C-alpha cells in the first residue's frame, strides 16, 4: 500500500510539474516531465508569449523556432496552435499574434508583402493567413502567389511532362521517332557501319525509337495524390498541388488530388488553375490519415491501373492500426502505393519513425523526395518499376521495415 501511495504521489508531482513548465516555458528541452507533444505545445506558445530573443542572443543553443522578422514560419506555427487548442482559443491566440508580432505589419502593409522574399514558404504563410487578410492586401497576396506558382511551374513542368509522357509501348518500334523517344543503344547498333573515323562519331542514317501508346481515356492509369495539409507539411502541399496541376494537363494519366487534416478536401475539379487549388487548401489542424486513405480507396475503380502517392509525415491522430490494415488491403488489391514523408527542397524531414517502419513492412516504399526528383519517381511508379531500386540509384535512403506487420 505504501508503494502504491508513493507512486500516486509521484504521479501527482509529475503532473503538477508538467503544468507549471507549460505555464512558464522554462528549460522545456531539459525537462523529463514533458512529452514530445508537450514540448511542441510549449514551443508554439513561447514563439508568441515567450521572451526568448535575449536568451537566444546570449546563448545560441537556446534559440528556438518562432515567428520573428528574419524567417516567419507562420504556416507550421498556426498548424501547431490549431492542433492543440479548440477554435475559440485559436482565435484569441491569433489575435494576440497579429498584435504582438510582425503578422499585423505583413498583412496591413502591401509594401512589406512586396518586399519580403518570395518563395514556397511565403506561399504557405499567405495561404494560412488569407482568412484574416484585410481586403486591400488580398489581391496583392494572390498576385504574389500566382507569380511564385508560375516560376515553380516553369521549373518543374517540362521535366514532369516528359517523364510522365514516357509511358511508352517499348514492344513496338518506329523509324520516325520524336527526339525524346529515340532508342539510342539500338540506333547506334543499327548505324555502326556509318562510323566516321576522322570525326570519331557515327552518322545515323536510320533512327530507331519507341512507338507511343494511343490509349483511350478508360485505359489510362490513375494517380491519386493524397496530401497531408497539416502545418508542418505546408511546402509539400504546395509542390504536390503544382505537380497535380501539371499531370492534369497531360492526356496520358488521370489525376486526383486529395488534401486532408482531420477533414478531407478533394481539389480534383480545380486542377486547371493551380492558384485556385492552393486557395482551396486549409493548412493546419490535426491529422487523420486513416480517414483520408479510406476516402481515396473508395474512389479507386481499377486497382491494378492505379497509383496512390501518400504524402505525409505519418503522425497519425486517428486510428493507426486501421490505417495500416487499409494500406495493406490496397497493396493486396494491386494498387501501387508510395509514401513520401516530404516533398520539399529541404533535407531530412521530421516523421513518426515507428509508423514509417510499420508502413514499410507492408512492402510500401517510404522516403522523402525533392521536387526535382519527383517526376522521375512518378515515371518509375507508372512503369511499376521497383521504387526501392530507383531510390537507391537516386541516392535516396528508404525507411527500414519493422519486423511486425498487421493482420
C-alpha positions as CSV (number, residue, x, y, z in Angstrom):
1,X,0.0,0.0,0.0
2,X,2.8,2.4,0.9
3,X,4.4,1.7,-2.5
4,X,1.1,2.5,-4.3
5,X,0.8,5.7,-2.3
6,X,4.3,6.8,-3.2
7,X,3.6,6.0,-6.9
8,X,0.3,8.1,-6.8
9,X,2.1,10.9,-5.1
10,X,4.9,10.9,-7.6
11,X,2.4,10.9,-10.4
12,X,0.7,13.9,-8.9
13,X,4.0,15.7,-8.6
14,X,4.9,15.0,-12.2
15,X,1.5,16.3,-13.4
16,X,2.0,19.5,-11.3
17,X,5.5,20.0,-12.7
18,X,4.2,19.5,-16.2
19,X,1.5,22.2,-15.8
20,X,4.0,24.6,-14.3
21,X,6.6,24.1,-17.0
22,X,3.9,24.5,-19.7
23,X,2.8,27.7,-18.0
24,X,6.3,29.3,-17.6
25,X,8.1,27.7,-20.5
26,X,11.3,27.3,-18.7
27,X,14.0,24.8,-19.8
28,X,11.5,22.7,-21.6
29,X,14.2,20.8,-23.5
30,X,15.7,19.5,-20.3
31,X,12.5,18.6,-18.5
32,X,11.7,14.9,-18.2
33,X,8.1,15.7,-17.2
34,X,7.2,17.0,-20.7
35,X,6.5,14.7,-23.6
36,X,7.5,15.5,-27.2
37,X,3.9,16.8,-27.8
38,X,4.1,19.0,-24.6
39,X,7.4,20.4,-25.9
40,X,5.8,21.3,-29.3
41,X,3.0,23.0,-27.4
42,X,5.4,24.9,-25.2
43,X,7.5,26.0,-28.2
44,X,4.4,27.2,-30.1
45,X,3.3,29.3,-27.1
46,X,6.8,30.5,-26.4
47,X,7.1,31.8,-30.0
48,X,4.3,34.2,-29.2
49,X,4.3,34.8,-25.5
50,X,7.9,33.9,-24.6
51,X,10.8,36.4,-24.2
52,X,13.4,34.2,-25.9
53,X,15.1,36.8,-28.0
54,X,17.6,37.9,-25.4
55,X,18.3,34.4,-24.3
56,X,19.0,33.3,-27.9
57,X,21.4,36.2,-28.4
58,X,23.3,35.3,-25.3
59,X,23.3,31.6,-25.9
60,X,22.7,30.4,-29.5
61,X,21.9,26.9,-28.1
62,X,18.7,28.3,-26.6
63,X,17.5,29.6,-29.9
64,X,14.0,28.3,-30.8
65,X,11.8,28.4,-33.8
66,X,9.4,31.4,-33.8
67,X,7.7,34.0,-35.9
68,X,10.5,36.5,-36.0
69,X,11.1,39.0,-38.8
70,X,14.0,37.1,-40.3
71,X,12.2,33.8,-41.0
72,X,8.4,33.8,-40.3
73,X,7.2,30.2,-40.1
74,X,3.5,31.1,-39.9
75,X,2.0,28.0,-41.5
76,X,3.7,25.5,-39.2
77,X,3.1,27.6,-36.1
78,X,-0.6,28.1,-36.9
79,X,-0.9,24.3,-37.6
80,X,0.6,23.5,-34.2
81,X,-1.8,26.0,-32.5
82,X,-4.8,24.6,-34.2
83,X,-3.9,21.0,-33.3
84,X,-3.5,21.9,-29.6
85,X,-6.5,24.2,-28.9
86,X,-10.2,24.5,-29.7
87,X,-11.4,27.1,-32.2
88,X,-12.3,29.7,-29.6
89,X,-8.8,29.6,-28.1
90,X,-7.1,29.6,-31.6
91,X,-8.9,32.9,-32.4
92,X,-7.6,34.5,-29.2
93,X,-4.0,33.3,-29.9
94,X,-4.2,34.5,-33.5
95,X,-5.4,37.9,-32.4
96,X,-2.5,38.2,-30.0
97,X,-0.1,37.1,-32.7
98,X,-1.3,39.9,-35.0
99,X,-0.8,42.5,-32.3
100,X,2.5,41.2,-30.7
101,X,4.4,40.0,-33.8
102,X,5.1,41.1,-37.3
103,X,2.0,39.4,-38.8
104,X,-0.1,42.6,-38.5
105,X,2.6,44.6,-40.3
106,X,2.8,41.9,-43.0
107,X,-0.9,41.9,-43.6
108,X,-1.6,45.6,-43.3
109,X,1.3,47.0,-45.4
110,X,1.3,45.9,-49.1
111,X,4.8,47.3,-49.4
112,X,6.0,44.8,-46.8
113,X,4.4,42.0,-48.8
114,X,6.1,43.1,-52.0
115,X,9.5,43.4,-50.3
116,X,9.5,40.1,-48.5
117,X,11.4,37.2,-50.1
118,X,9.0,35.3,-52.4
119,X,9.3,31.6,-52.1
120,X,7.3,28.4,-51.2
121,X,7.4,29.3,-47.5
122,X,5.8,32.7,-48.2
123,X,3.0,31.0,-50.2
124,X,2.3,28.7,-47.3
125,X,2.2,31.7,-44.9
126,X,-0.1,33.7,-47.1
127,X,-2.5,30.8,-47.6
128,X,-2.6,30.2,-43.8
129,X,-3.5,33.8,-43.2
130,X,-5.8,34.5,-46.1
131,X,-9.0,34.3,-44.0
132,X,-7.9,37.2,-41.8
133,X,-6.2,39.3,-44.5
134,X,-7.5,42.8,-45.0
135,X,-9.3,43.2,-48.3
136,X,-6.8,45.6,-49.7
137,X,-4.0,43.1,-49.4
138,X,-5.8,40.0,-50.7
139,X,-5.3,41.0,-54.3
140,X,-1.6,41.6,-53.7
141,X,-1.3,38.2,-51.9
142,X,-3.0,36.5,-54.8
143,X,-0.7,38.2,-57.3
144,X,2.4,37.2,-55.3
145,X,1.2,33.6,-55.0
146,X,0.5,33.5,-58.8
147,X,4.0,34.8,-59.6
148,X,5.6,32.2,-57.3
149,X,3.5,29.4,-58.8
150,X,4.3,30.5,-62.3
151,X,8.0,30.3,-61.5
152,X,7.7,26.8,-60.0
153,X,5.6,25.7,-63.0
154,X,8.4,26.8,-65.4
155,X,10.9,25.0,-63.3
156,X,9.0,21.7,-63.0
157,X,6.5,21.5,-65.9
158,X,8.8,20.4,-68.7
159,X,10.6,17.7,-66.8
160,X,7.3,16.4,-65.4
161,X,5.6,16.3,-68.8
162,X,8.5,14.5,-70.4
163,X,8.8,11.9,-67.6
164,X,5.0,11.2,-67.4
165,X,4.7,11.0,-71.2
166,X,7.5,8.5,-71.0
167,X,4.8,5.8,-70.5
168,X,5.8,4.2,-73.8
169,X,5.0,1.0,-75.5
170,X,8.5,-0.4,-75.7
171,X,7.4,-3.5,-77.5
172,X,6.8,-1.5,-80.7
173,X,9.4,0.4,-82.7
174,X,9.3,3.2,-85.3
175,X,11.9,4.6,-87.7
176,X,10.5,8.1,-87.3
177,X,10.6,8.7,-83.6
178,X,10.4,12.0,-81.8
179,X,13.7,13.1,-80.5
180,X,12.9,12.3,-76.9
181,X,11.7,8.8,-78.0
182,X,14.9,7.7,-79.7
183,X,16.3,4.4,-78.5
184,X,19.9,5.4,-78.6
185,X,21.5,1.9,-78.0
186,X,19.6,0.4,-80.9
187,X,20.1,3.4,-83.1
188,X,23.9,3.2,-82.6
189,X,23.9,-0.5,-83.2
190,X,22.0,-0.1,-86.4
191,X,24.4,2.5,-87.7
192,X,27.8,1.1,-86.8
193,X,28.7,0.8,-90.4
194,X,28.4,4.5,-90.8
195,X,31.2,5.2,-88.3
196,X,33.4,8.2,-89.4
197,X,37.0,7.6,-88.1
198,X,38.1,11.1,-88.9
199,X,35.3,12.6,-86.9
200,X,35.2,9.8,-84.3
201,X,31.5,9.6,-84.5
202,X,28.6,7.8,-86.1
203,X,26.4,9.4,-88.7
204,X,22.9,7.8,-88.1
205,X,21.2,7.0,-91.4
206,X,18.4,5.2,-89.6
207,X,16.8,6.2,-86.3
208,X,15.2,3.6,-84.1
209,X,12.7,4.7,-81.5
210,X,9.7,3.8,-79.3
211,X,6.2,4.0,-80.6
212,X,3.9,5.8,-78.2
213,X,0.7,4.3,-77.0
214,X,-2.5,5.7,-78.2
215,X,-4.8,5.0,-75.3
216,X,-8.5,5.6,-74.6
217,X,-9.5,7.5,-71.5
218,X,-10.7,4.3,-69.8
219,X,-7.3,2.7,-70.3
220,X,-5.4,5.5,-68.6
221,X,-3.6,4.9,-65.4
222,X,-5.0,6.8,-62.4
223,X,-2.7,8.7,-60.0
224,X,-4.1,9.7,-56.6
225,X,-2.1,12.3,-54.7
226,X,-3.2,12.1,-51.1
227,X,-1.6,15.0,-49.3
228,X,-1.4,15.9,-45.6
229,X,-2.2,19.6,-45.2
230,X,-1.2,20.0,-41.5
231,X,1.0,23.0,-40.9
232,X,4.3,21.0,-40.9
233,X,3.6,19.7,-44.4
234,X,2.9,23.2,-45.9
235,X,5.7,23.2,-48.5
236,X,4.8,19.6,-49.6
237,X,1.2,20.6,-50.2
238,X,2.3,23.4,-52.5
239,X,4.6,21.3,-54.6
240,X,2.1,18.4,-54.7
241,X,-0.6,20.8,-55.9
242,X,1.6,22.1,-58.7
243,X,2.6,18.6,-59.8
244,X,-1.1,17.6,-59.8
245,X,-2.0,20.6,-62.0
246,X,0.8,19.6,-64.4
247,X,-0.3,16.0,-64.6
248,X,-3.9,17.0,-65.1
249,X,-2.9,18.8,-68.3
250,X,-1.4,15.6,-69.7
251,X,-3.6,13.2,-71.7
252,X,-1.7,10.1,-70.6
253,X,-2.9,9.8,-67.0
254,X,-5.9,10.6,-64.8
255,X,-5.1,12.5,-61.7
256,X,-6.9,13.1,-58.4
257,X,-5.7,15.5,-55.7
258,X,-7.0,15.0,-52.1
259,X,-5.8,17.1,-49.2
260,X,-6.5,16.3,-45.6
261,X,-6.0,17.1,-42.0
262,X,-9.0,16.0,-39.8
263,X,-11.2,16.9,-42.8
264,X,-10.9,16.0,-46.4
265,X,-10.8,18.4,-49.4
266,X,-11.0,16.9,-52.9
267,X,-9.4,19.5,-55.2
268,X,-9.5,17.4,-58.4
269,X,-12.0,19.7,-60.1
270,X,-9.8,22.8,-59.5
271,X,-6.7,21.4,-61.1
272,X,-6.9,23.6,-64.2
273,X,-5.9,26.6,-62.0
274,X,-3.1,25.8,-59.6
275,X,-3.6,29.1,-57.8
276,X,-7.2,28.2,-57.1
277,X,-6.1,24.8,-55.9
278,X,-3.8,26.5,-53.3
279,X,-6.5,28.8,-52.1
280,X,-8.6,25.7,-51.5
281,X,-6.0,24.2,-49.2
282,X,-6.7,24.6,-45.4
283,X,-3.2,24.5,-43.8
284,X,-3.1,23.5,-40.1
285,X,-5.0,21.4,-37.6
286,X,-4.7,17.8,-36.6
287,X,-4.2,14.7,-38.8
288,X,-6.4,11.8,-39.7
289,X,-4.5,9.8,-42.3
290,X,-6.7,6.7,-42.0
291,X,-9.9,8.7,-42.9
292,X,-8.2,10.2,-46.0
293,X,-6.8,6.9,-47.2
294,X,-10.3,5.4,-46.8
295,X,-11.7,8.2,-48.9
296,X,-9.2,7.6,-51.7
297,X,-9.6,3.8,-51.6
298,X,-13.4,4.2,-52.1
299,X,-12.7,6.1,-55.3
300,X,-10.2,3.7,-56.9
301,X,-12.1,1.8,-59.5
302,X,-9.3,-0.3,-61.1
303,X,-6.7,-1.1,-58.5
304,X,-4.2,-2.7,-61.0
305,X,-4.2,0.5,-63.0
306,X,-4.0,2.9,-60.0
307,X,-1.1,4.5,-58.2
308,X,-1.5,6.2,-54.8
309,X,1.2,8.6,-53.6
310,X,0.5,9.4,-49.9
311,X,2.4,12.5,-48.8
312,X,2.5,12.7,-45.0
313,X,4.9,12.7,-42.0
314,X,2.8,9.8,-40.7
315,X,2.0,11.4,-37.3
316,X,-1.4,9.8,-37.2
317,X,-4.1,11.4,-35.0
318,X,-6.7,8.8,-36.0
319,X,-6.7,5.0,-35.9
320,X,-3.1,3.9,-36.7
321,X,-3.8,0.2,-36.7
322,X,-6.7,0.6,-39.1
323,X,-4.6,2.8,-41.3
324,X,-2.0,0.0,-41.6
325,X,-4.7,-2.5,-42.4
326,X,-6.2,-0.2,-45.0
327,X,-2.9,0.3,-46.7
328,X,-2.2,-3.4,-46.7
329,X,-5.6,-4.0,-48.4
330,X,-4.7,-1.5,-51.1
331,X,-1.4,-3.3,-51.8
332,X,-3.1,-6.7,-51.9
333,X,-5.7,-5.3,-54.4
334,X,-3.0,-4.3,-56.8
335,X,-2.7,-0.5,-56.1
336,X,0.8,0.8,-56.4
337,X,1.3,2.7,-53.1
338,X,4.2,5.0,-52.4
339,X,4.6,7.1,-49.2
340,X,6.6,10.3,-49.3
341,X,7.5,11.7,-45.9
342,X,8.0,15.1,-47.5
343,X,8.1,16.7,-50.9
344,X,10.4,19.7,-50.3
345,X,13.8,21.1,-51.2
346,X,14.9,20.7,-47.6
347,X,16.8,17.8,-46.1
348,X,15.7,15.0,-43.7
349,X,12.1,15.6,-42.6
350,X,10.6,15.0,-39.2
351,X,8.3,12.0,-39.2
352,X,6.9,9.2,-37.0
353,X,9.6,6.5,-37.2
354,X,7.5,3.7,-35.7
355,X,4.6,4.3,-38.1
356,X,7.0,4.7,-41.0
357,X,8.7,1.3,-40.2
358,X,5.3,-0.4,-39.9
359,X,4.2,1.0,-43.3
360,X,7.5,-0.1,-44.9
361,X,6.9,-3.6,-43.5
362,X,3.8,-3.8,-45.8
363,X,6.2,-3.6,-48.8
364,X,5.4,0.1,-49.4
365,X,8.4,2.3,-50.1
366,X,8.7,5.1,-47.6
367,X,11.1,8.0,-48.1
368,X,11.4,11.8,-48.6
369,X,11.7,13.2,-52.1
370,X,12.7,16.6,-53.6
371,X,10.6,18.3,-56.3
372,X,13.4,17.8,-58.8
373,X,13.3,14.0,-58.4
374,X,9.6,13.6,-58.1
375,X,8.9,13.5,-61.9
376,X,11.4,10.6,-62.3
377,X,9.9,8.8,-59.3
378,X,6.4,9.2,-60.7
379,X,7.5,7.8,-64.1
380,X,9.2,4.8,-62.4
381,X,5.9,4.2,-60.4
382,X,3.8,4.4,-63.6
383,X,6.1,1.8,-65.2
384,X,5.7,-0.2,-62.0
385,X,9.4,-0.5,-61.6
386,X,10.9,-1.3,-58.2
387,X,10.9,2.0,-56.4
388,X,13.4,0.8,-53.9
389,X,15.9,0.2,-56.8
390,X,15.0,3.6,-58.3
391,X,15.6,5.3,-54.9
392,X,19.0,3.6,-54.5
393,X,20.0,4.8,-57.9
394,X,18.9,8.4,-56.9
395,X,20.9,8.1,-53.6
396,X,17.7,8.2,-51.6
397,X,17.5,6.3,-48.3
398,X,14.3,4.3,-47.7
399,X,12.9,3.8,-44.2
400,X,13.6,0.3,-43.0
401,X,10.7,-2.1,-42.3
402,X,9.6,-3.0,-38.8
403,X,9.6,-6.8,-38.2
404,X,5.9,-7.0,-37.2
405,X,3.1,-6.4,-39.8
406,X,-0.7,-6.1,-39.2
407,X,-3.0,-9.0,-39.8
